[in-house]
């Protein structure tokens, strides 16, 4: 999995250290929802059943480099 230095840095935060690589890959491969930001970065969401939360993954414009990943408290499944 390709990642940015920013992702490597933020991954050490206590609220993100428990996010598994397999969950990130799940979001990349089979997202519930996907949006392209104005800057070209790609947002993808997936529901992680193991923790009953939604994970948002931000990819760079290349569609494969992970820039950020975090549990999205504001995401609502009914907005998909």
N, C-alpha and C positions, 0 to 999 in steps of 0.2 A: 504494500500500500504506500503510495507516494504521499508525503505530507510536507507542509511548510514548516519553517522554523517557529513561526507563531503558534501553530498547532502543537508542536513539541513542547513549547514553553507552557501553554495554557493547560495542557494535559496533566500537568503536575498539581493543578489546583485540587483542593479536597472535594469540590463539587463535581469534578470531571474525571477524577482518577479511576472511578469504577466503571467507566464506559469501555466496553469491550470492543476490540477490533472487529469481531464478527458482527456486532450490531451496526457499526459504521458501514461495513461492506453490504449488509442487508439493506441499509438506506440507499446506498449507491445503486445496487442492482434492482431492487424492487420497492421503490418508494410509494407511499400512500399519495403523496402530493409532491409536485416539483414546480419551482418558479425560477425564472432568470431575473436577477437584479439588474438595475440600470448600469452597473459597472461590469456586467457580464458574468459575474459569479453565479453559481447555481445553488439554490437551496432545495434540500430534499428532506422529507419527513418520513419517519417510520414509527410504528407503535412497537414498543418493546414489552411484550407480554410478561416477561420474567419480573419486571419492576412496575408494570402497569403505567408506563409513562411514554411520552412521545419524544423521540430524539430528532433534533434538527442537525443536519450535516451541511456545511458550506463547502462547495468545491470551487476551485479556480476555473477560469474560462475553458481550460482543457478538458473539463468534465471528469478528471480522475485524481487530481491532487487535492487532498483534504486540507482545508484551511482552518476549519473550526468544527466542533461537534459538542453539543450540549443538550440537556433535557429542556424542552420548550414548554414552560408552564402555561403559556398563553394559547397554545395550539388547541383547536377544537376539532374533533373528528368530523363533526357535522358540516364543517366548512370545506371539506374535501371536494 
